[in-house]
Amino acid sequence: MTTVDAVLDDFLAEHIQELVAFRRHLHARPEIGYDEHETTALVAQRLQVAGLTPRELAVGTGLVCDVPGPDAPRPRVALRADIDALAMTDEKEVAYRSQHPGIAHACGHDVHTTIVLGCGLALARLLGDAPRGSVRLVFQPAEETVPGGALDVIADGGIDDVDAIFGLHCDPKLDVGRFGVRPGPITAAADLVEIRIHGPGGHTARPALTVDLVATASEVATTLPQRLREREPALSLVFGSVHAGDAANVIPSLAVLRGSVRTPDRQAWDAAPALLEAELNDLLSSSGATHEIAYSQGPPPVDNEPAATAVLAGAARAALGPDGLRDVPQSDGGDDFAWYLERVRGSYGRLGVRTPGSTDPPLDLHASTFDVDERAIEHGIRVLVHAALSALHGLA
């Protein structure tokens, strides 16, 4: 057993129950992006109790904290956690179910926050008073927004002097005790689009005298995704909301379609807004309707740097044993961790949170009853601590 593992064993024996309780508190009191005031305060308070000096971000939520302190020498490795929740209902029947109606930690960010907090407390012991480098804890707000709170961290100088960055995300398809890595792209780009189609409106008795916006919106919803994919096979457009009219005998004057555009390919992501506009113009050119598009470009695919991914893979093997490491496919989900990797090398992994041997079908992220096997917290701390120390050693 290495000295690192011995220290981690002692630390976790003392603190794992505290960390599980911390996670459950966050889970019961979730906060959406840019409203994570209580979460920020709780994390800051716990770091201060440990003698550390967190700094709140200028945006008003989220914080960064250097371990062992802001004056520690470089190199500096960052560990990132996202702290926001989703605007949705928590339908679990557990004691720590969300107490905030319409808000839920259904993506595991409460777990990510707890893990990086645990890493900071453990690293304060491991790095000591005369460190050869430091670790920056990044507790980032608003990951679920577009284009993402990572840009606020970057604008605040949160990674200006960082040499490498690591992060993880709960993966309900992987068993607890497993950790997934992938060099290169591991997520997709995820953009939001709103299309507003206008017509003069009219009576359903005389549709030929106006523009039938319900039929037009239906054609856009069914045809535009296919046309966009034919133009660029790497692009996927899926509508999640279509609204036109309120009365059965009135042809509406406005139809609104909202959806997401996803792609695993960076070049396709760059081209997506112009291609979508061109295909929609062509589709509606003879309809008599007018339209406008509000296209909100989210982050590009998270593109893991190979050398940093090798460090993360080695950390997973060291922390979980040779059977703990898994290769994972590229996901169609997005994550604003991509913005960090545009500026600094790093890697983003998948943490198994499914109970081994469970016969229940795995719940997807964002499911209303999403939960985790809390033993994953310990595994996540071990992997990220090993990754941080290994990276510091390699950079020193």
C-alpha positions as CSV (number, residue, x, y, z in Angstrom):
1,M,0.0,0.0,0.0
2,T,1.3,3.4,-1.0
3,T,1.6,6.3,1.4
4,V,-1.2,8.0,-0.6
5,D,-3.5,5.1,-0.1
6,A,-2.8,4.8,3.6
7,V,-3.6,8.5,4.1
8,L,-6.7,8.2,2.0
9,D,-7.8,5.1,4.0
10,D,-7.4,7.1,7.3
11,F,-9.1,10.2,5.9
12,L,-12.1,8.3,4.5
13,A,-12.5,6.2,7.7
14,E,-12.8,9.5,9.5
15,H,-14.9,11.5,7.0
16,I,-16.9,9.3,4.6
17,Q,-20.1,9.5,6.8
18,E,-19.7,13.3,7.0
19,L,-19.3,13.5,3.2
20,V,-22.3,11.2,2.6
21,A,-24.4,13.5,4.9
22,F,-23.1,16.5,3.0
23,R,-24.2,15.1,-0.3
24,R,-27.6,14.3,1.0
25,H,-28.0,17.8,2.4
26,L,-27.1,19.2,-1.1
27,H,-29.5,16.7,-2.7
28,A,-32.4,17.9,-0.4
29,R,-31.7,21.6,-1.1
30,P,-30.8,21.8,-4.8
31,E,-30.3,25.2,-6.5
32,I,-30.5,26.0,-10.2
33,G,-27.7,27.8,-12.1
34,Y,-26.6,31.2,-10.8
35,D,-28.8,30.7,-7.7
36,E,-26.4,28.3,-5.9
37,H,-25.9,30.6,-2.9
38,E,-26.5,28.1,-0.1
39,T,-24.4,25.5,-1.9
40,T,-21.6,27.9,-2.3
41,A,-21.7,29.0,1.3
42,L,-21.8,25.4,2.6
43,V,-18.7,24.4,0.5
44,A,-16.9,27.6,1.5
45,Q,-17.6,27.1,5.2
46,R,-16.3,23.5,5.2
47,L,-13.1,24.5,3.4
48,Q,-12.6,27.3,5.9
49,V,-13.0,24.9,8.8
50,A,-10.1,23.0,7.3
51,G,-8.0,26.1,7.3
52,L,-8.3,26.8,3.5
53,T,-9.1,30.1,1.8
54,P,-11.8,29.8,-0.8
55,R,-12.6,32.7,-3.1
56,E,-16.2,33.3,-4.3
57,L,-16.5,34.0,-8.0
58,A,-17.4,37.5,-9.2
59,V,-20.7,36.1,-10.7
60,G,-22.0,35.6,-7.2
61,T,-22.0,31.8,-6.9
62,G,-19.4,29.2,-7.2
63,L,-15.8,29.4,-5.8
64,V,-12.2,28.4,-6.3
65,C,-9.8,27.3,-3.6
66,D,-6.1,26.5,-3.7
67,V,-4.7,23.6,-1.7
68,P,-2.7,24.1,0.4
69,G,-3.1,27.8,-0.2
70,P,-3.0,30.6,-2.8
71,D,0.7,31.2,-2.3
72,A,1.7,27.6,-3.0
73,P,4.1,27.2,-5.9
74,R,3.3,25.8,-9.3
75,P,2.7,23.5,-11.0
76,R,-1.0,23.7,-10.3
77,V,-3.6,21.1,-11.1
78,A,-7.4,21.8,-11.0
79,L,-10.2,19.6,-10.0
80,R,-13.6,20.7,-11.2
81,A,-17.1,20.1,-9.8
82,D,-20.4,21.6,-11.1
83,I,-22.7,22.6,-8.3
84,D,-26.1,23.4,-10.0
85,A,-29.2,21.3,-10.2
86,L,-31.9,20.9,-12.8
87,A,-35.3,22.6,-13.1
88,M,-37.4,19.4,-12.7
89,T,-39.3,17.4,-10.1
90,D,-37.6,14.9,-7.8
91,E,-39.9,11.9,-7.6
92,K,-37.8,9.6,-5.3
93,E,-39.2,8.4,-2.1
94,V,-36.1,8.9,0.1
95,A,-35.5,11.0,3.2
96,Y,-33.1,13.3,1.3
97,R,-35.6,14.0,-1.6
98,S,-35.5,17.5,-2.9
99,Q,-37.3,20.0,-0.6
100,H,-37.3,22.6,-3.3
101,P,-40.3,22.0,-5.7
102,G,-39.4,21.9,-9.3
103,I,-35.6,21.6,-8.7
104,A,-33.6,18.3,-8.4
105,H,-30.1,17.0,-8.5
106,A,-31.0,14.5,-11.2
107,C,-27.6,14.7,-12.9
108,G,-25.3,13.9,-9.9
109,H,-23.8,17.4,-9.5
110,D,-24.3,17.0,-5.7
111,V,-22.0,13.9,-5.9
112,H,-19.4,15.8,-8.0
113,T,-19.4,18.7,-5.5
114,T,-19.0,16.3,-2.5
115,I,-16.2,14.4,-4.2
116,V,-14.1,17.5,-5.0
117,L,-14.7,18.8,-1.5
118,G,-13.4,15.5,-0.1
119,C,-10.4,15.7,-2.5
120,G,-9.6,19.1,-1.1
121,L,-9.7,18.0,2.5
122,A,-7.6,14.9,1.8
123,L,-5.1,16.8,-0.3
124,A,-4.6,19.3,2.5
125,R,-3.1,16.4,4.5
126,L,-1.2,14.9,1.6
127,L,0.4,18.1,0.3
128,G,1.5,19.4,3.7
129,D,3.1,22.7,4.5
130,A,6.0,22.5,1.9
131,P,4.3,21.3,-1.3
132,R,5.8,20.8,-4.7
133,G,2.8,22.3,-6.4
134,S,-0.8,22.8,-5.5
135,V,-4.3,21.8,-6.5
136,R,-7.1,24.2,-7.3
137,L,-10.6,23.2,-6.4
138,V,-13.1,24.6,-8.9
139,F,-16.8,24.6,-7.7
140,Q,-18.4,25.9,-10.9
141,P,-22.0,27.3,-11.2
142,A,-24.5,26.9,-14.0
143,E,-23.2,23.9,-15.9
144,E,-26.8,23.2,-17.0
145,T,-27.1,26.6,-18.7
146,V,-26.0,27.6,-22.2
147,P,-23.2,28.3,-22.9
148,G,-22.3,27.3,-19.4
149,G,-20.8,28.6,-16.2
150,A,-17.3,27.4,-17.1
151,L,-17.0,30.6,-19.0
152,D,-17.6,32.6,-15.8
153,V,-14.8,30.7,-14.1
154,I,-12.5,31.4,-17.0
155,A,-13.5,35.1,-17.1
156,D,-12.7,35.3,-13.4
157,G,-9.2,34.0,-13.9
158,G,-10.1,30.7,-12.3
159,I,-7.8,28.6,-14.6
160,D,-5.3,31.3,-15.6
161,D,-2.4,29.7,-13.8
162,V,-3.6,26.1,-14.0
163,D,-1.4,23.6,-15.8
164,A,-3.9,20.7,-16.1
165,I,-7.5,20.1,-15.1
166,F,-9.5,16.9,-14.3
167,G,-13.2,16.3,-13.8
168,L,-15.7,13.5,-13.6
169,H,-19.4,12.8,-14.1
170,C,-21.7,10.2,-12.6
171,D,-22.5,7.4,-15.1
172,P,-25.5,5.3,-14.2
173,K,-24.5,2.7,-16.8
174,L,-21.3,1.8,-14.9
175,D,-21.2,-0.1,-11.7
176,V,-19.7,1.4,-8.5
177,G,-16.0,0.6,-8.5
178,R,-15.6,1.3,-12.2
179,F,-14.3,4.4,-13.9
180,G,-14.5,5.2,-17.6
181,V,-12.0,7.1,-19.7
182,R,-11.8,8.0,-23.4
183,P,-9.0,9.9,-25.1
184,G,-10.3,12.5,-27.6
185,P,-14.0,13.5,-27.7
186,I,-16.0,12.0,-24.9
187,T,-19.2,14.2,-25.2
188,A,-21.1,15.9,-27.9
189,A,-21.7,19.6,-28.5
190,A,-25.2,20.6,-27.4
191,D,-26.8,23.8,-28.7
192,L,-30.3,25.2,-28.2
193,V,-32.6,26.5,-31.0
194,E,-35.9,28.3,-31.0
195,I,-37.8,28.8,-34.3
196,R,-40.7,31.2,-34.4
197,I,-42.9,31.0,-37.5
198,H,-45.4,33.8,-38.3
199,G,-48.5,34.0,-40.5
200,P,-51.6,36.2,-40.7
201,G,-53.8,33.8,-38.9
202,G,-57.4,33.1,-39.8
203,H,-60.5,30.8,-39.6
204,T,-60.2,27.1,-39.8
205,A,-63.1,27.2,-42.2
206,R,-60.9,29.0,-44.8
207,P,-57.3,27.7,-44.5
208,A,-56.7,28.5,-48.2
209,L,-56.9,32.2,-47.4
210,T,-54.1,32.2,-44.9
211,V,-51.0,30.3,-43.9
212,D,-51.8,27.1,-42.0
213,L,-49.2,27.4,-39.3
214,V,-50.1,24.2,-37.6
215,A,-49.4,22.3,-40.7
216,T,-46.3,24.4,-41.4
217,A,-44.9,23.8,-37.9
218,S,-45.6,20.1,-38.3
219,E,-43.7,20.0,-41.5
220,V,-40.7,21.8,-39.9
221,A,-40.8,19.5,-36.9
222,T,-40.8,16.3,-39.0
223,T,-38.8,17.4,-42.1
224,L,-36.1,19.8,-40.9
225,P,-34.2,17.3,-38.7
226,Q,-34.0,14.9,-41.7
227,R,-32.9,17.7,-44.1
228,L,-30.2,18.8,-41.7
229,R,-28.9,15.3,-41.2
230,E,-28.8,14.8,-45.0
231,R,-26.8,18.0,-45.3
232,E,-24.4,17.1,-42.5
233,P,-24.7,13.5,-41.1
234,A,-23.0,14.5,-37.9
235,L,-25.8,16.9,-36.9
236,S,-28.8,15.7,-34.9
237,L,-31.8,18.1,-34.4
238,V,-34.5,17.0,-32.0
239,F,-37.5,19.1,-31.0
240,G,-38.7,18.9,-27.5
241,S,-41.4,21.6,-27.6
242,V,-43.9,22.6,-30.3
243,H,-46.7,25.1,-29.7
244,A,-49.1,26.7,-32.1
245,G,-52.5,28.2,-31.2
246,D,-55.1,27.7,-28.4
247,A,-58.5,27.4,-30.1
248,A,-59.8,24.6,-32.2
249,N,-61.4,26.9,-34.8
250,V,-58.6,29.5,-35.1
251,I,-55.6,29.2,-37.3
252,P,-52.8,30.8,-35.2
253,S,-50.5,33.5,-36.3
254,L,-47.5,32.2,-34.4
255,A,-45.9,28.8,-34.0
256,V,-42.9,28.2,-31.7
257,L,-40.6,25.2,-31.9
258,R,-37.8,24.6,-29.4
259,G,-35.2,21.9,-29.6
260,S,-31.5,20.9,-29.4
261,V,-28.8,20.4,-32.0
262,R,-26.2,17.9,-31.0
263,T,-23.0,16.7,-32.7
264,P,-19.9,14.7,-31.8
265,D,-17.9,16.6,-34.4
266,R,-16.2,20.0,-33.8
267,Q,-16.4,21.1,-37.5
268,A,-20.0,20.2,-37.7
269,W,-20.6,22.2,-34.5
270,D,-19.0,25.2,-36.1
271,A,-21.1,24.9,-39.2
272,A,-24.5,24.1,-37.6
273,P,-26.1,27.6,-37.2
274,A,-25.6,28.5,-40.9
275,L,-26.7,25.1,-42.1
276,L,-29.8,25.1,-40.0
277,E,-30.7,28.6,-41.3
278,A,-30.2,27.6,-44.9
279,E,-32.3,24.5,-44.7
280,L,-35.1,26.3,-42.9
281,N,-35.1,29.1,-45.4
282,D,-35.4,26.6,-48.2
283,L,-38.1,24.6,-46.5
284,L,-40.3,27.6,-45.8
285,S,-39.6,29.5,-49.0
286,S,-42.9,28.8,-50.7
287,S,-45.1,28.6,-47.6
288,G,-46.0,32.2,-47.2
289,A,-44.7,32.2,-43.6
290,T,-42.0,34.3,-42.1
291,H,-39.6,33.1,-39.4
292,E,-36.7,33.9,-37.2
293,I,-34.2,31.6,-35.4
294,A,-32.7,32.1,-32.0
295,Y,-29.7,29.9,-32.0
296,S,-27.8,29.5,-28.7
297,Q,-24.5,27.8,-29.2
298,G,-23.4,25.7,-26.2
299,P,-20.0,24.2,-25.6
300,P,-18.2,22.1,-28.2
301,P,-17.5,18.4,-27.5
302,V,-15.3,17.7,-24.5
303,D,-12.0,16.7,-26.2
304,N,-9.8,14.8,-23.7
305,E,-6.1,15.4,-24.2
306,P,-4.5,11.9,-24.6
307,A,-1.6,12.4,-22.1
308,A,-3.9,13.7,-19.4
309,T,-6.3,10.9,-20.1
310,A,-3.4,8.4,-19.6
311,V,-2.8,10.1,-16.2
312,L,-6.5,9.7,-15.3
313,A,-6.6,6.1,-16.4
314,G,-3.5,5.4,-14.3
315,A,-5.2,7.0,-11.4
316,A,-8.3,4.8,-11.8
317,R,-6.1,1.7,-11.9
318,A,-4.2,2.8,-8.8
319,A,-7.4,3.7,-6.9
320,L,-9.7,0.9,-8.0
321,G,-7.4,-1.9,-9.1
322,P,-6.8,-3.2,-12.7
323,D,-10.4,-4.2,-13.1
324,G,-11.7,-0.8,-12.2
325,L,-10.8,0.9,-15.5
326,R,-13.3,0.9,-18.5
327,D,-13.2,2.4,-21.9
328,V,-16.4,4.3,-22.6
329,P,-18.0,5.5,-25.8
330,Q,-18.5,9.1,-26.8
331,S,-21.8,10.4,-25.3
332,D,-24.4,12.4,-27.1
333,G,-24.7,14.6,-23.9
334,G,-22.9,17.8,-23.6
335,D,-20.8,19.4,-20.8
336,D,-19.2,22.8,-20.5
337,F,-16.0,21.2,-19.2
338,A,-15.1,21.5,-22.9
339,W,-14.4,25.3,-22.4
340,Y,-11.6,24.5,-20.0
341,L,-10.0,22.0,-22.4
342,E,-10.0,24.7,-25.1
343,R,-7.5,26.6,-22.8
344,V,-5.6,24.0,-20.7
345,R,-4.9,20.3,-21.1
346,G,-6.9,17.9,-19.1
347,S,-9.3,15.0,-19.1
348,Y,-12.9,14.2,-18.0
349,G,-14.0,10.7,-16.9
350,R,-17.1,8.7,-16.0
351,L,-17.7,7.5,-12.5
352,G,-19.7,4.4,-11.9
353,V,-22.7,5.0,-9.6
354,R,-24.9,1.9,-10.3
355,T,-25.2,-0.7,-7.5
356,P,-23.3,-3.9,-8.6
357,G,-25.6,-6.8,-9.2
358,S,-28.7,-4.6,-9.4
359,T,-31.5,-6.1,-11.5
360,D,-33.3,-2.8,-11.9
361,P,-32.9,-1.1,-15.3
362,P,-30.4,1.7,-15.1
363,L,-31.9,5.1,-14.8
364,D,-30.6,7.7,-17.2
365,L,-29.3,11.1,-16.2
366,H,-32.1,13.6,-15.8
367,A,-34.6,10.9,-14.8
368,S,-37.0,12.1,-12.1
369,T,-36.0,9.3,-9.8
370,F,-32.2,9.4,-10.5
371,D,-30.1,8.4,-7.5
372,V,-26.6,6.9,-6.9
373,D,-25.0,4.2,-4.9
374,E,-23.1,6.5,-2.4
375,R,-20.1,4.3,-2.2
376,A,-19.2,6.0,-5.5
377,I,-18.2,9.1,-3.4
378,E,-15.2,7.3,-1.9
379,H,-14.1,5.9,-5.3
380,G,-14.4,9.3,-6.9
381,I,-12.2,10.9,-4.2
382,R,-9.6,8.2,-4.6
383,V,-9.4,8.5,-8.4
384,L,-9.2,12.3,-8.5
385,V,-6.6,12.5,-5.6
386,H,-4.4,10.0,-7.4
387,A,-4.9,11.9,-10.7
388,A,-4.0,15.3,-9.1
389,L,-0.8,13.9,-7.4
390,S,0.3,12.0,-10.5
391,A,-0.1,15.1,-12.6
392,L,1.8,17.3,-10.2
393,H,4.6,14.8,-10.1
394,G,4.7,14.7,-13.9
395,L,4.6,18.4,-14.3
396,A,7.2,19.2,-11.5
